């Protein structure tokens, strides 16, 4: 799959860090450092614009190292960038730790994962098929 991209950032294009990585690391493209206080959220720009092929989405996911070591996550995880969006990629970061966190220009802040998607066609009905699970949800399969 090829994705057309415009890089208006000061940094290299997002890249896979290893041969088998699923996600491309994307960097903050900011004029000055951003401080995230505990439980604060901010939109961080990347300088990246994409043309994603129809039938695909780009998911914006947290980086595990930032999550574990600093408590920084992507708020609407995974965020979805639709194939018809042409604006700048932004990442909504949230600080879930008890300490302030400073985002520096060029810092790897999230990862981008491309995935195939299908659009559903509704088929209205009055009855759904039966299953062993039925309407059980929210831990009904054994989570205690």
N, C-alpha and C positions, 0 to 999 in steps of 0.2 A: 504494500500500500504506500502510495506517495501522498505527502501532505505539502501543499504550497505554504510557504512561511515568509513573513517579512520580519526581519530582526532590527528593531529600532532601539535596542538596548546597547549598552556599552560592553556587553559580554558575549561570549560564544553562544551559539544555539544550544538549547537543552540537549543533553546527551545521555546515553546509557553508560553507566559507570562500569558495568561488566558485560561480558559477551551474552549472558543469559538474563540480564535485567529485564523486567517487564515494564518498568517506568523510566522515563527520561527525567533527570533532575532539572528543575527550572529555578532560575536565580532572581532575586530581588533586583529591580532596576529603579533605584531611588536616588534622589539628589542628596539626601542626608539621612543619617541613621533614624530609625523609628523605634521608640520605646513602647513596649507592650507591658502594661501593668497587669498584675494578677486579675484574671477574669475579663480583661479587656480584649476587644477584637478590632481589627483594622484590615482594610483592603490594601494589599501590597501589589503594586504594578510590576510587570515583568518586561515590558517593551516588545513582547512577542504577539504577532497577529497571524492567524492561520486560516486556511481554507480546507476544512476537513471534508473528505468525500461523503456524499450522501450515503446513508447506510452505516455510518460510523459515528461515534461520539469520542470525545476526549475527556477522560475522568481526571479530576484534580484530587490527589490523595496526599495525606500527610507523609512526611519522611519519618521513618521509625526511629532514627537516631535522635532527631529533635524532640519527638514525642517522649521517648524514654528518658533522655538526659536532661531536657529542659522543660518538658510539659507543654510544648507548642504543638498545636494541631490545626488542621483545616476544619473550619467550623461546620460547613455543610458537606461533610465528607461522606461519600465522594461527591464533589461538585461535578456537574456535567457541562461541557461546552458542546453545544449543538452544532451540527454541520452547517447551518445557515448563519451562525454568528460570525461577524467579521471584525469585532472590536478587539481591543487589547486584552490579553489574558491577565486577569487579576486573581489574586489568591486571598481569600478571607482567612486570616490567621487569628487564633485565639490562644491566650496564655492561660493554661489550666493549672499552672504552678502557683506557689506562694511568693515567688520572687519576680521582680521585673526582668524582662528580657529585651535585649537590644538587637534589632535586625539591622545588619550592615549591608550596604550596597554590594551586590555580587554574591551574597550568601545564598546557598541552596535552601529554598524554603518549602518546596513541595515536589511531587513527582507527577508526571503526566502519563496516563495509560490510555492507549487507544483500544476501543472495543467495538465489535459489530453490534448493531441494534436493529430491531425490527419494530415496525409500528403495528399495533394491534388493531384488529377490526372487531368492533363490538357485535355480539350476537345476543340480542335481548331474549330472555326466556323467563319463565315463571318457576322453573325447577332446576336445581343443580344435582349432579350425580352424587350418590352416597360414597363415603370413604370411612375407614376405621377411625380416622382422626375427627372427622365431622367439623364442627365449629370450634374445636379446641384450639386455643392459641396461647401465646404469652406464657410459655413454660409448661404447657399441658403434655408435652412429650417426654417429660421426665426431669427437666431442670428443676432443682430444688433450691 
